[in-house]
Structures are given as C-alpha cells and as structure tokens.
Amino acid sequence: MDADVEEAALEQVAALLQRPDQLEKLPELKKRADRKKLAVEAMLRTGVQGQLEGIRTAIAHLQTASEDVTAISQGVADIRERLKPFPQLKEKLRELRDANARHGQYAAAMENLKHIFNLQATLQEIRDALDDDKSGGNLLLAHKHIMDLERARDELLAEVHKMNETNTEKEQNLLVNFFKGVDVVVAELSKNMWFILGRTLEMVKGNEQGGGPQQVVTCLRIVEREERIDNFYMDARSKNSSAFVPPGRPRNWKEKALRSLEKTVVNRVDGNQLEDRSLNKAWLARYLEVCRNVIMDDLQSAKVAIPCFPPDWQIYDRYVNMYHSAVCRKLREVASDRLEKSELVQLMSWIKFYASEDMLGHPKLKINAQAILQDSPVLTRSTLNSLCDQFVEMSREDLKLWLKNTVSHETLDWNKNVRPSEDNHGYFYTDLPNTVFGMLKDTVTLAKEVSVEVIPSIINLTIQEFHELAGKYRDAFTAYKTDYFAERGRFQEFTSNIIAVANNLHTCIESTEKYKQQIRLSMEGEQNSATSMPTPLSAGRRTAVSQQQLIENMDALNLKWSNAASVAINYLREEVIMDIAPSLAELFSKKWLIGSAAPETICMTISDYYHDHKHLRPVTRSALLMDLQFRIVSEYLKAIETKRLTFTSYEERATAGKQMKSDVARLDHLYAEFASSDDMADQLPLLTSIISAAGEVISLKDKSLLSLEATSFARKFPNCPAELLAAIFATRDDVGRSDARSLADEVLQHVQFHPKDQIFDQLFALRQQESSEWLPSIGMANVFKSDFISRLKRDN
C-alpha cells in the first residue's frame, strides 16, 4: 500500500512539475498540500467523535429500557395477585344480580300496569277513532294509543329477552298473544291510511269529502314515525346481532305507502279502458285521449301535493316515474296484440305526442321528457321496428287493393262509352293519376304519424306497387284495344279513352318526376347539413331504403310509365293506320302515278282524327304525330325499296318526282297546321325531305349529273342504308342494278364521317317493319321520356 501511495504521489508531482518555470511555484504548491492535509485530518476527527457520541447515547437508552421492563413485570405480578379473589366474588353476588333483574321486570310491569289492565278499553278507543276518521286528528289519536300499547308490550318483551332461562320463549308467546289485539288495530289503521293515500290527488284537488290534504299529511306523519321506530331497532340490530327487535318490525310503511300510490297510478292508467275493438272501432283513440287528460290533470295535482310530503320523498319525481312506467307497461301490452292499421297509426302518433309540449313537455309540468324517454323509452327499439314493419305490410296490402279497384273502375268507365272529362286546356283525363298519387300522399302522411324512419320504405313499396299498376294498366287498355279492333262499332269512345290513358300516363310521369326532385333536394339538404353540422346517428336506428335507391327506382318507374304511354300512342296510331292502310298501299304505285287520291285521303284522315288527338297533351301528341309521320314516310321508302313502281321513260320519272314533291308539300302543310297550335311550343321535325330528295334523284334528266345528285342526297342523309339508296337509283330506267349498288357504295363511302341525324336512324330502322310490328321499343320510350323531362325542366 505504501508503494502504491508513493507511486501515486510521484505521478501527481510529475504532473505538476512538467516545465522548468513550474519550479518557481514549488513553495506555493507545498503550502496548498499542507492545507489540504490539515482539512482531511479535521474531517476524520469530527467523524470519529460523532460516532463515539452516538454509541454513548445508545448504551444509555439500553440501560433505561432494562430498568423499565423490570418495573412493569413487577406491576403485572401484583395485579394478578389482587385479581385472584374476583371469581369467588361473582358467585357471592349471583343472588344480588338475579334480584336486580327481577326488580327491573317488576318495575317495567308496574310502569305498564295501566296499559295492561286497560288494554281492551284502549283497543275500543282505537277502533272508535278509526271508524270516525272524518278529521285527521283521530288517526293521530289512534296511532298514539297504538304506540302506547306497543311500548308496553315491547318493554315487557325486551325484559324477557334479557333473561337467559329456557322458558323465555313461552313467556314471549304469552305476551304476544295477550297483545294480539294490537296487531289487529294496526292492520286496520294501515288499511285506512292506504285508502287515504290512494286518493291523495283527489284530496289535494278537494274532490273528496273529509279533511282533504290534512288527512294526507296525517297519514304521512304516522308513516314517518313508524320509519323512525324501524330505523331505531334496525340500527340496534346492525350493532348487535342479538339485540331485541319487536315482532312485526320493520313495518316498512314508507315502502307500502309508495306502493299504494303506485297501485292507484296503475289503476288510473289501466282503468280508463272501458271498451275494446268489438264495442267501438275507435276504442284505442278514445282510450289514449282519456289517458292524456288523466295524466295531465294528475301531474298538475301532484305538483300541488308536493308540500304535503317530506322533501326526501321527492314525490313529484316519483309520480312522474310511476305514470311513465304505467304508460309504458300498458302501451307495450297494447303493442303486443295484433293491431289494425288505424290503431297502429293512433298508437305511434300518440307516442310521438307523448313527449311534446302538449303533454310531458308542457312548461307548467317542468319535466325533462327527453331525458326520461332516453332512459326508459315507451316502446323498445325492437317493438318499434316490428310496428313499423307491420305498418309497411299493411300499407302494401291496402295499396294493392286500392290500385286494383282503381284499374277496375277505369275499365268499367271505358265500357260505358262515356266521354272522359276535360281539364282547363281541353285535355282528356280521368281520376286515376290523382287517385294513385293521392294514395301515395295519404300513405306518406300516415307514415309521418308513425315514424319518419319508415317514410323511405313506404315510398319504396309504393313505387313497387306502381310498377305493378303500370303493367296492369297496360294490360287493361291492351285488352280494351283488342276488343275494339274486333268490333269497332261497339266502343264509340275508344279514341277519347285511349287519349285519356296517354294523358294519365303523362301525368304519372310528371308526378313521379316531381317526387324524385323532392327526394333529390332533400338529399342535397342533408348533405349540406351534415357538412356544416355533423350529427351522430341514432342508436339502433331502423334500416331503411337509401335515397339514392329511391331515385333509381323512380327512374325505373318513369321508364315503365313511358313504355305504357308509348303503347297507348301506338294504339292510337294503329287506329289511324287501319283507316289509311288502303291509301298507304297505293303510294308510289301505278295508280298513284297516273293520279290517285291516296295522299289527300291520308291527310284528310289524319286531320279528321286530329280533332280527337288535339285533346292529347303536347308531348304525347307530338309523339303520335311523329309516329304517323314515321309510318307514312317509311311507306314511301318501303315502296321504293320493294320496287312497287318501276319507270320505263323519263316522262314517268318526271311525273313521279313532281307527285312526290306535291305529296311532301301537302304533308308539310298539314304538319305545319298541327304545329301552329298554341300549346305546341316546338315545331315538329319533318321527315318528308327524304321523299322530295329521292324525287330529285329519280326525276333527274341528265344521267351524267346523277353522281353529283347522289352525292348531294348522301350528304343530306349520310346514315341512309346502301340498299335503300341503291333501290332509289335502280328505279330509274337508265341505271342497272349493279351500277346502282356501286354508285350507292361509292357516294356513301365519301360521307361516312358526316354528322348523322338520329331521327333518320329511327326512320331507316323501321322502314322494313310491318304495321303489326310497330310496337314501342325501349329506345323510343327513352326518347319520349327524355323529351318530356327536358320540356318539364324548361317550363319550370
């Protein structure tokens, strides 16, 4: 160790004296080292001295503790010596202790001798007081006598309870049997009290004879006394399990009093149902209205009764909860039965009304109705969902029946040959659209009474039923059309009835579109409100149809209406075509070439039918006129393509071209007259230009210019089929079939990228169909629907 110390010291000195100039500081370094050494030695001396002082103090404490232990041991031994005579002393004092116990029993008996000897008289006084309870004081007097008798009995029983002898049970039974009359009057008193408390609200209002609120206060004072006595004995028993408790305690009269109030409330709610469905169809509405009046009246009386009850009873809140629980139990019982639709609506509407400001939420009542319903709803979520599902199914069945009857009524009206009604614009109509959409409005109004959550489902099922209605309506007027064409003289008003059908379907499309716009606006409103103020979803909310799905279903319904409307228009067209069919067969024929009245007959027939067709709404009328135009123009094209007429000279071609232009002018003039009607907002597109253009090609004299004329025709109608164009060329006497086809292919090749008119695509597609094949396609229905919607938006 010395070597290590010496080595460490050398290293430290070497570190301090590394440069020659540091030798000058050697004396200073020595002084610093001496001072540090002295400081360390002083610290060591102080530490050692402190340890020695602590050891001296500990030794002194040990010596003192030893002396104290010796003194305590001596004192305990002296105490034990002095306690040795005490067991013998206990035996010597036994007789004194027994005498003291007997003295206590005698003293209790002497003190209660008056009650014991006068027991029967006191019981009779109690009965008299109970029989004459017109004033509140008699109940208190009866209770005072009862308390005196019970005190006497309980003191005697307590003294017997203190005895440890084996025959105490016999003595207790003897005392209980002696005072058994007390239990009888106690039962009578409680019966009177529950009777009075059960009529608390009537007494507060002053509708009962007697003491009124004073009797209620008297009963409550007695209940409070009994509660204090119960608490006294229960506290004693909680501290000592062997403590004496009188027989019949605790009486729990506060609990029984509240139970009596609750029983009265239940009777007030249940007892108002005086009839059922067999006696009165409106039994539920009458019962709920009586319940509303009773509950409002009783709760207002309960506020008046607050001062009569102790504050800790919180009687008003208890009354509110009692009535709410009774209403919940009764309405759940009603909801569990099979309800009719009107009863279900009445029930759900009353439940919504239950928390409104006209009932529980009334400002005078000062009840937090929403908090109560949140903690304890009138009906559970599963019950509400079940009732909503029942309402939806009942609505479905009602709609099926109503819609079936509506179509049947419409069919009967057709067979009566009665002209339909006209609106302010002269358009034929029947009550079907108003009836149908009135059903939707009424059903949605009922759904609002039931629950806002059920409205989308109601609208969706109504749309589904309207889908079926559109099909049944179409089948009905199709059967009507079949009967008409089988015997046209039997149905004089066929045309006007089908016009009314088409107008009805147009109205249905319009009404459906309005409902769809309302749903779309509600969607935008909900999105905006959700963006500006997000709200949490209701827990357990009933799953409903999405609004987007409703819009899609309404689009599908509008397509169904449109298809049916197209069919109705087709039947009107068929009627006209049936009359002009012979004239159509003469178009572009030898008879037509030499001079035929067929074009004029066609125009006159269409004009004559227009006297009925003008009662169509503009959109459907335009569709019918366009349909007829399609049919007439396609008849020309069909005649050309089937080579109904071939020419052998230029003169014949010139005559044909002139006749075609004349026919076009007559048709254009006729359609111009139709379009000039006040309610026709747009001009009808004319298809006759293709007839005059074909006449130009056919009547061209110089064959060298045919290619130029053909190119001009192809530019006007770039979507013209090559077969049709070749047939137009082939009608000329100077063009062969192969040349016509080559020329047609050549000119159409040049214009294949020119813009094409969609309406001529429809014309060319229908040119080869027979009259019986002219049924509305999905494409035509969509064109009709889009045209209607565009007009509707423009008008709005």
Secondary structure, DSSP 8 states (H G I E B T S, - for coil): -HHHHHHHHHHHHHHH-SSGGGGGGHHHHHHHHHHHHHHHHHHHHHHHHHHHHHHHHHHHHHHHHHHHHHHHHHHHHHHHHHHTTHHHHHHHTHHHHHHHHHHHHHHHHHHTHHHHHTHHHHHHHHHHHHHT-SSHHHHHHHHHHHHHHHHHHHHHHHHHHH--STTHHHHHHHHHHHTHHHHHHHHHHHHHHHHHHHTHHHHHHT-SSSSTHHHHHHHHHHHHHHHHHHHHHHHHHHH-TT----TT----HHHHHHHHHHHHHHHHHHTT----TTT-TTHHHHHHHHHHHHHHHHHHHHHHTGGGS-GGG-HHHHHHHHHHHHHHHHHHHHHHS---HHHHHHHHHHHHHHTSTTTTT-TTT---HHHHHHHS-SS-HHHHHHHHHHHHHHHHHHHHHHHHHHHHHHHHHHHTT---EE-TTS-EE-SHHHHHHHHHHHHHHHHHHH-GGGHHHHHHHHHHHHHHHHHHHHHHHHHHHHHHHH-GGG-TTHHHHHHHHHHHHHHHHHHHHHHHHHHHHHHHHHHHHHHHS-----TT------HHHHHHHHHHHHHHHHHHHHHHHHHHHHHHHHHHHHHHHHTTSHHHHHH-SHHHHHHHHHHHHHHHHTTS-HHHHHHHHHHHHHHHHHHHHHHHHTTS---SSHHHHHHHHHHHHHHHHHHHHHHHHHHTSTT--S-----THHHHHHHHHHH---GGGHHHHHHHHHHH-TT--HHHHHHHHHTSTT--HHHHHHHHHHHHHHTTTS---HHHHHHHHHTT--GGG----HHHHHHHHHHHHHHHHHH-
